[in-house]
Amino acid sequence: MQARGGIVPLLMEAGGIIIFAVLASMGRTRLAIAATVAFVAFDAMRRVRGHLGMPRLWVLSNGLALVLGVVDLSCATPFLFRYESVFTNIVLAAAFALGAFGRKSIVQTIVEERQGMPISSDRVGLLAFFRAFTLLWSGYFMLKAMAYLWMAVYLTPERALAIRGTLGTGSLVAMILLGQRGADVFRLCRRMGVFRQGA
């Protein structure tokens, strides 16, 4: 899962959802939507002109960001606004959970696109690791949804926004960095006796 190009290509592929998540977690919903639309338009033109294609992660992350932006615009009342980040993270958790059980998991598809070749179906342990890592992303977003729900119920909107801005951004960066070290995590799991079959 360590891409050849480092973290920058990954950030470009997941740019829409990262921009949206960071700005929306700070309560800047309209700015988040505008920045996401601008990024998607710019990067789509860049990819078309450079014949780079649009990987599954790019389509998923930017599509979700745009859909969630529309949802956020619909949350005009104070009551709904308090819970929009909860709904956003539940949708993301569901997307990754569903993406873990398709013909190929989301993480496997991303790795294959980045290395330019399919992974052999004989590597059962590695494919299981990709599914588990996709589910880890789902669990991450569900935990965030639960944390944001607690904040919405027990904290003032101002306090919740401040914590979400730090927690949301920091934890997302940590997950991306963990993904960059995925090959090391896989080797560690194998040493511990997990995901060894056919790997």
Secondary structure, DSSP 8 states (H G I E B T S, - for coil): ---TT-HHHHHHHTHHHHHHHHHHHTT-HHHHHHHHHHHHHHHHHHHHHTT----HHHHHHHHHHHHHHHHHHH--SHHHHHHHHHHHHHHHHHHHHHHTSSSS-HHHHHHHHHHTS---TT-HHHHHHHHHHHHHHHHHHHHHHHHHHHHHHHS-HHHHHHHHHHHHHHHHHHHHHHHHTHHHHHHHHHHTTSS-TT-
